[in-house]
Amino acid sequence: MAVSSDYYSLVCAIDFGTAFSGYAYSSTAEYVHDQLNIAVPNWETPLSFQISYKTPTTLLLNKDQKFVAFGYEAESQYAELAEEEKNEDYFYIQRFKMLLYDTLRKQRLTKEMMIKDITEKKEVKAIEVFKHAIKFFRGLMLNTIDEKGMGVEETNIRWVLTVPAIWSDPAKQFMTEAAELAGILRTNLILALEPEAASIYCNRIPLSKFEEGNGLGDFEVGKKYLVLDAGGGTVDITIHEVTKDKTLKELEKASGGDWGGTCVDNSFKEFLTSFVTEEVMEEFRSKHTGEYIELFRDFEMKKRTTNTTDLTRVTIRMTGRLPEFYEKMKSKPFKQAIQESRYSKSMKWEGDKLRITQTLFEQYFSAACIGIVDHLNDLLNKPKVKGTDTILMVGGFSESPILQARIKKDFQEYRIVIPNEPSLAVLRGAVLFGHDPCIISERIAKYWYGIASFQKFNPHLHQSEKKKGDLCEDIFDICVQRGATFKLKDAQPKGPYETNRDDQKEMDFEIYVSDSDKPPKYVTDEDCHYIGTLTVELPKVKKGEKRSVYINFVFGGTELHVHATNNVNKEVTRASFNFLHEQIPPVN
């Protein structure tokens, strides 16, 4: 039974979700005896008779931006403050994980990036928000160790943070730096890619832990299966094959999109806004924040549990104050707004209950389901994944009977496998990954990676506007090919790169990525994105002596690493990435 070569007496995983978050842990001694003996602490929900294994990804800070509460406690405290009209000086921030999604194409991710609270009038540094959230879970784990008398020193804890496989390198670095600010040593931290973690967990559990007993069997060598990790914000997809040594290799680069559960929430909000009006909805959110939060909390439960095949109408508990608020603002009967709505024949609003038709409820899921199904069809038609016969559904959104039914209907030729608690598969798998990070033996490069470089100008090959002296600038010097397969700790050497000056103490390289189908030629190409700099330390030499370095990009892990070798003494020198630069190099 494999255990990490770096010995840790305890592994604690923090599953940071868009809508809900949680943590789990197991000692190395327990892992060796029983890999699935993983503790998942539970939370008391506002409804005292319910127990949850996750808590809302919601943070409450005071006017000085100091931590007040997280999760259900943050929701309850803020609701009370709002009802007493004492919430103005507080920061209530929820579902902030989506800020880090697809940061290459949206705004640039930096340590100075700000995030708005629920009022959209106040801002906090995003890295502070993530720091507070991670520190909250770190504190819970350390308290558990003390309360249970486990006798574990923090230096002997391996911390695992889950991140979507589709996240960019800057987003991953952002999370690790937030964790360091939260007090976690970088040497004790690893990132687990969410669909990979779920795959590892489902590899381990017996058939009885799958719905309808429809499990993956013993994961025989050569087995190919797709992992559909449908979370709150994003849907994250990988395709794995079981190798001869029972590790897993990636067959197609991780992919996905923003088709998670919040996509359904947004459709529901658009439906309400269509007849309540955006003005009333925003004012209601501002003046009655507690009821606004409760409204969407109740919808969250309906979204995850409602099976429309047994219903003609779906009943959603609503706040009775919203109709009153509408009439006060619009000086118009609320019933008239319902009657004038294009949904008038599909809904009834009775007191604190909204009764809608099965068809209308399913429409909220339409955009998310279409996005997922279309993407799965594209993926499963690729030659590399031929022979894949199973779709493994995990993540909180995979609990939805509507999503399950859609996947089963559109992919009837595939075996659809769902563990009993799909929302915990990532969390439990992250603990297993912490004990054995080598279980994923091969991964696929998602992008072309390159260094901004120069070449001798060739009028037959290069654009005239790129000519600088006798050189061509802005060359995309390819370090890694998109779609290339890398075994764990595989290195891709590049160089040598020579210094420009005798007094140089370090060399900086601009790193670019591209998702284009063809190899990029220039870093200024449309599909190229600057992601940061690589800084390499240089040795001291005699004046006039030339220095150069070879760079080795280390792939195959969950994060991109690098080491460099200098030509003076052939020693490995310090090299580090900075993907969170404030400034982007000017485009020539």
Solvent accessible surface area in square Angstrom, and as a share of the most:
residue,aa,sasa,rsa
1,M,144,0.64
2,A,58,0.45
3,V,55,0.32
4,S,20,0.13
5,S,115,0.74
6,D,83,0.43
7,Y,148,0.56
8,Y,28,0.11
9,S,29,0.18
10,L,0,0.00
11,V,2,0.01
12,C,0,0.00
13,A,0,0.00
14,I,1,0.01
15,D,8,0.04
16,F,0,0.00
17,G,13,0.13
18,T,7,0.04
19,A,10,0.08
20,F,34,0.14
21,S,0,0.00
22,G,0,0.00
23,Y,11,0.04
24,A,0,0.00
25,Y,15,0.06
26,S,1,0.01
27,S,21,0.14
28,T,8,0.05
29,A,78,0.61
30,E,70,0.32
31,Y,3,0.01
32,V,78,0.45
33,H,161,0.72
34,D,64,0.33
35,Q,32,0.14
36,L,57,0.29
37,N,72,0.37
38,I,20,0.10
39,A,39,0.30
40,V,20,0.11
41,P,35,0.22
42,N,86,0.44
43,W,38,0.13
44,E,130,0.58
45,T,17,0.10
46,P,62,0.39
47,L,85,0.42
48,S,94,0.61
49,F,160,0.67
50,Q,62,0.28
51,I,97,0.49
52,S,24,0.15
53,Y,85,0.32
54,K,26,0.11
55,T,1,0.00
56,P,8,0.05
57,T,1,0.01
58,T,3,0.02
59,L,0,0.00
60,L,0,0.00
61,L,0,0.00
62,N,41,0.21
63,K,137,0.58
64,D,92,0.48
65,Q,69,0.30
66,K,126,0.54
67,F,81,0.34
68,V,47,0.27
69,A,4,0.03
70,F,5,0.02
71,G,0,0.00
72,Y,27,0.10
73,E,96,0.43
74,A,0,0.00
75,E,10,0.05
76,S,41,0.26
77,Q,58,0.26
78,Y,0,0.00
79,A,25,0.20
80,E,110,0.49
81,L,30,0.15
82,A,6,0.05
83,E,85,0.38
84,E,102,0.46
85,E,151,0.68
86,K,123,0.52
87,N,21,0.11
88,E,142,0.64
89,D,82,0.42
90,Y,55,0.21
91,F,17,0.07
92,Y,0,0.00
93,I,2,0.01
94,Q,66,0.29
95,R,73,0.27
96,F,3,0.01
97,K,12,0.05
98,M,54,0.24
99,L,41,0.20
100,L,0,0.00
101,Y,29,0.11
102,D,34,0.18
103,T,8,0.05
104,L,23,0.11
105,R,122,0.44
106,K,125,0.53
107,Q,110,0.49
108,R,47,0.17
109,L,3,0.01
110,T,10,0.06
111,K,86,0.36
112,E,89,0.40
113,M,17,0.08
114,M,82,0.36
115,I,19,0.10
116,K,110,0.46
117,D,5,0.03
118,I,14,0.07
119,T,37,0.21
120,E,100,0.45
121,K,167,0.71
122,K,46,0.19
123,E,76,0.34
124,V,0,0.00
125,K,75,0.32
126,A,0,0.00
127,I,9,0.05
128,E,52,0.23
129,V,0,0.00
130,F,0,0.00
131,K,35,0.15
132,H,20,0.09
133,A,0,0.00
134,I,0,0.00
135,K,103,0.44
136,F,42,0.18
137,F,0,0.00
138,R,47,0.17
139,G,27,0.26
140,L,47,0.24
141,M,0,0.00
142,L,45,0.23
143,N,81,0.41
144,T,17,0.10
145,I,9,0.05
146,D,111,0.58
147,E,148,0.66
148,K,132,0.56
149,G,63,0.60
150,M,61,0.27
151,G,74,0.71
152,V,26,0.15
153,E,119,0.53
154,E,52,0.23
155,T,92,0.54
156,N,61,0.31
157,I,0,0.00
158,R,15,0.06
159,W,2,0.01
160,V,0,0.00
161,L,1,0.00
162,T,0,0.00
163,V,0,0.00
164,P,1,0.01
165,A,2,0.02
166,I,24,0.12
167,W,3,0.01
168,S,3,0.02
169,D,15,0.08
170,P,3,0.02
171,A,0,0.00
172,K,18,0.08
173,Q,30,0.13
174,F,0,0.00
175,M,0,0.00
176,T,5,0.03
177,E,36,0.16
178,A,0,0.00
179,A,0,0.00
180,E,77,0.35
181,L,96,0.48
182,A,1,0.01
183,G,36,0.35
184,I,3,0.02
185,L,105,0.52
186,R,79,0.29
187,T,114,0.66
188,N,12,0.06
189,L,6,0.03
190,I,35,0.18
191,L,0,0.00
192,A,1,0.01
193,L,11,0.05
194,E,15,0.07
195,P,0,0.00
196,E,2,0.01
197,A,1,0.01
198,A,0,0.00
199,S,0,0.00
200,I,1,0.01
201,Y,16,0.06
202,C,1,0.01
203,N,31,0.16
204,R,73,0.26
205,I,13,0.06
206,P,69,0.43
207,L,92,0.46
208,S,85,0.55
209,K,100,0.42
210,F,6,0.02
211,E,61,0.27
212,E,153,0.68
213,G,43,0.41
214,N,48,0.25
215,G,3,0.03
216,L,3,0.02
217,G,47,0.45
218,D,112,0.58
219,F,4,0.02
220,E,87,0.39
221,V,77,0.44
222,G,36,0.35
223,K,15,0.06
224,K,47,0.20
225,Y,0,0.00
226,L,0,0.00
227,V,0,0.00
228,L,0,0.00
229,D,5,0.03
230,A,0,0.00
231,G,20,0.19
232,G,18,0.17
233,G,2,0.02
234,T,15,0.09
235,V,0,0.00
236,D,1,0.01
237,I,1,0.00
238,T,1,0.01
239,I,1,0.00
240,H,0,0.00
241,E,30,0.14
242,V,2,0.01
243,T,26,0.15
244,K,184,0.78
245,D,101,0.52
246,K,103,0.44
247,T,21,0.12
248,L,1,0.01
249,K,53,0.22
250,E,8,0.04
251,L,19,0.09
252,E,19,0.08
253,K,32,0.13
254,A,8,0.06
255,S,21,0.13
256,G,21,0.20
257,G,4,0.04
258,D,67,0.35
259,W,50,0.18
260,G,0,0.00
261,G,1,0.01
262,T,20,0.12
263,C,25,0.15
264,V,0,0.00
265,D,9,0.05
266,N,86,0.44
267,S,26,0.17
268,F,0,0.00
269,K,60,0.25
270,E,118,0.53
271,F,6,0.02
272,L,0,0.00
273,T,27,0.16
274,S,53,0.34
275,F,12,0.05
276,V,0,0.00
277,T,45,0.26
278,E,120,0.54
279,E,103,0.46
280,V,0,0.00
281,M,1,0.00
282,E,54,0.24
283,E,57,0.26
284,F,0,0.00
285,R,30,0.11
286,S,48,0.31
287,K,115,0.49
288,H,33,0.15
289,T,2,0.01
290,G,7,0.07
291,E,34,0.15
292,Y,18,0.07
293,I,11,0.06
294,E,68,0.31
295,L,3,0.02
296,F,34,0.14
297,R,59,0.21
298,D,25,0.13
299,F,0,0.00
300,E,7,0.03
301,M,90,0.40
302,K,67,0.28
303,K,5,0.02
304,R,40,0.15
305,T,87,0.51
306,T,11,0.06
307,N,66,0.34
308,T,4,0.03
309,T,106,0.62
310,D,117,0.61
311,L,73,0.36
312,T,119,0.69
313,R,58,0.21
314,V,2,0.01
315,T,38,0.22
316,I,0,0.00
317,R,106,0.39
318,M,8,0.03
319,T,16,0.09
320,G,34,0.33
321,R,89,0.33
322,L,0,0.00
323,P,19,0.12
324,E,115,0.52
325,F,24,0.10
326,Y,6,0.02
327,E,76,0.34
328,K,166,0.70
329,M,67,0.30
330,K,68,0.29
331,S,104,0.67
332,K,60,0.25
333,P,77,0.48
334,F,11,0.05
335,K,150,0.63
336,Q,69,0.31
337,A,5,0.04
338,I,18,0.09
339,Q,129,0.57
340,E,108,0.48
341,S,14,0.09
342,R,190,0.69
343,Y,35,0.13
344,S,40,0.26
345,K,189,0.80
346,S,31,0.20
347,M,5,0.02
348,K,102,0.43
349,W,32,0.11
350,E,95,0.43
351,G,60,0.58
352,D,62,0.32
353,K,93,0.39
354,L,0,0.00
355,R,81,0.30
356,I,0,0.00
357,T,32,0.19
358,Q,61,0.27
359,T,87,0.51
360,L,4,0.02
361,F,0,0.00
362,E,62,0.28
363,Q,97,0.43
364,Y,5,0.02
365,F,2,0.01
366,S,46,0.29
367,A,58,0.45
368,A,0,0.00
369,C,4,0.02
370,I,84,0.42
371,G,14,0.14
372,I,0,0.00
373,V,6,0.03
374,D,77,0.40
375,H,41,0.18
376,L,0,0.00
377,N,63,0.32
378,D,91,0.47
379,L,7,0.04
380,L,22,0.11
381,N,122,0.63
382,K,78,0.33
383,P,121,0.76
384,K,106,0.45
385,V,2,0.01
386,K,164,0.70
387,G,59,0.57
388,T,11,0.06
389,D,69,0.36
390,T,0,0.00
391,I,0,0.00
392,L,0,0.00
393,M,0,0.00
394,V,0,0.00
395,G,6,0.06
396,G,11,0.10
397,F,5,0.02
398,S,0,0.00
399,E,53,0.24
400,S,0,0.00
401,P,28,0.18
402,I,20,0.10
403,L,0,0.00
404,Q,22,0.10
405,A,53,0.41
406,R,73,0.27
407,I,0,0.00
408,K,73,0.31
409,K,137,0.58
410,D,50,0.26
411,F,4,0.02
412,Q,144,0.64
413,E,134,0.60
414,Y,41,0.16
415,R,92,0.33
416,I,17,0.08
417,V,0,0.00
418,I,6,0.03
419,P,2,0.01
420,N,75,0.39
421,E,68,0.30
422,P,3,0.02
423,S,16,0.11
424,L,4,0.02
425,A,0,0.00
426,V,8,0.04
427,L,0,0.00
428,R,44,0.16
429,G,0,0.00
430,A,0,0.00
431,V,0,0.00
432,L,3,0.02
433,F,9,0.04
434,G,1,0.01
435,H,4,0.02
436,D,15,0.08
437,P,29,0.18
438,C,72,0.43
439,I,14,0.07
440,I,0,0.00
441,S,25,0.16
442,E,22,0.10
443,R,15,0.05
444,I,13,0.07
445,A,6,0.05
446,K,31,0.13
447,Y,19,0.07
448,W,21,0.07
449,Y,11,0.04
450,G,1,0.00
451,I,2,0.01
452,A,29,0.22
453,S,21,0.14
454,F,112,0.47
455,Q,89,0.39
456,K,152,0.64
457,F,30,0.13
458,N,51,0.26
459,P,100,0.63
460,H,168,0.75
461,L,107,0.53
462,H,18,0.08
463,Q,84,0.37
464,S,87,0.56
465,E,128,0.58
466,K,14,0.06
467,K,108,0.46
468,K,122,0.52
469,G,62,0.60
470,D,89,0.46
471,L,71,0.35
472,C,0,0.00
473,E,19,0.08
474,D,16,0.09
475,I,9,0.05
476,F,8,0.03
477,D,33,0.17
478,I,52,0.26
479,C,2,0.01
480,V,0,0.00
481,Q,104,0.46
482,R,66,0.24
483,G,24,0.23
484,A,29,0.23
485,T,72,0.42
486,F,13,0.05
487,K,116,0.49
488,L,49,0.24
489,K,157,0.66
490,D,51,0.26
491,A,46,0.36
492,Q,60,0.27
493,P,88,0.55
494,K,47,0.20
495,G,37,0.35
496,P,73,0.46
497,Y,31,0.12
498,E,96,0.43
499,T,28,0.16
500,N,138,0.71
501,R,138,0.50
502,D,89,0.46
503,D,104,0.54
504,Q,20,0.09
505,K,166,0.70
506,E,76,0.34
507,M,15,0.07
508,D,96,0.50
509,F,15,0.06
510,E,61,0.27
511,I,1,0.00
512,Y,20,0.08
513,V,1,0.00
514,S,0,0.00
515,D,46,0.24
516,S,22,0.14
517,D,120,0.62
518,K,160,0.68
519,P,82,0.51
520,P,13,0.08
521,K,96,0.41
522,Y,4,0.01
523,V,10,0.06
524,T,46,0.27
525,D,47,0.25
526,E,167,0.75
527,D,69,0.36
528,C,16,0.09
529,H,45,0.20
530,Y,20,0.08
531,I,1,0.01
532,G,0,0.00
533,T,18,0.10
534,L,0,0.00
535,T,25,0.15
536,V,0,0.00
537,E,74,0.33
538,L,15,0.07
539,P,26,0.16
540,K,195,0.83
541,V,43,0.25
542,K,165,0.70
543,K,187,0.79
544,G,58,0.56
545,E,79,0.35
546,K,149,0.63
547,R,10,0.04
548,S,8,0.05
549,V,0,0.00
550,Y,93,0.36
551,I,0,0.00
552,N,21,0.11
553,F,1,0.00
554,V,25,0.14
555,F,19,0.08
556,G,5,0.04
557,G,30,0.29
558,T,16,0.09
559,E,27,0.12
560,L,18,0.09
561,H,95,0.42
562,V,21,0.12
563,H,64,0.29
564,A,0,0.00
565,T,30,0.18
566,N,6,0.03
567,N,50,0.26
568,V,57,0.33
569,N,74,0.38
570,K,139,0.59
571,E,104,0.47
572,V,101,0.58
573,T,18,0.11
574,R,121,0.44
575,A,19,0.15
576,S,48,0.31
577,F,31,0.13
578,N,55,0.28
579,F,8,0.03
580,L,9,0.04
581,H,58,0.26
582,E,95,0.42
583,Q,138,0.62
584,I,96,0.49
585,P,23,0.14
586,P,119,0.75
587,V,113,0.65
588,N,116,0.59
